[in-house]
Amino acid sequence: MIELRHLTYFRTVAETLHFGRAAELLHISQPPLTRQIAALEKELGAQLFDRSKRAIQLTPAGKYFYRDTTEIFKALERAKRNAASSSTGKSGALRVGFMMSSAYNILPSVTRHYSAAYPEVDMRLTEYVPNLLATDIEDEKVDVGVMYRPEDCTRLDSHTIYAEPLLAVLPRDHRLAGQAAISVAQLADDPFISIPRPIAPVVFDIIVSHCRANGFRPTIRLEANLQQTIVNLVGEGLGVALVPTSMQAMHLDTTVFKPLINAPMVEVAVIWNRENSNPCIRTFADTAVEVWRKLRPLAS
């Protein structure tokens, strides 16, 4: 029967390609290690190492076995991490993905409050574009995301944190720059800069639907994956855009942000895979909602 120690022995030899060095790392003598590898090969019915040359090498079977055992050890680490997290989610590890606009709004406050409340949780944050974040949450490469709600939530659960209006971002010398608020219909003849639909379909569809409801379909001249890039491109005079209100925190000298009349809203939510049993997800989601309740009077 193959035991976990056999896999550890194999992987150590595979990574060092030297039985003597591997034995030292494993704190055992070389003869027992050699016998264990031979027994593993017999159990598998495949030769894992080519010993015909002075330096050993992995055989094709050995390379496949190493790749597959990598997945086994990843699953083991995930199980250990989830076991370490108590049922209340006060310890363990949490992988958080976020989109750029949340970094200008709620994310800094949430991470500060969460780290203070749960200092024993190893929280790691990574910036994503929305569609890739949803995919990695589904694959459990990320535990939880702060993002726009994805189109397909078949395997996902969510908790809406807040909804924010879209606003127009214009070059500072734009003809409408002096107005307090504008209708999107006034931008019908302007080229638009937009996030591509495959990156954030919900936001793209809200923008196009709002324009159509006001009598036109926007002419999209440029597409950019990040809202920050979109605002910068507007500042270069390449077009106009509709972006989440939180993006006005960029404070560029080359752009102006204008409230939209009857502005459409976009929801930002905490998203996670419902099959992910990491208890830290719930404590993070609860913290996000609590923080927004405190921030809402300041944001309104």
Disulfide bonds with the S-S distance in Angstrom:
none
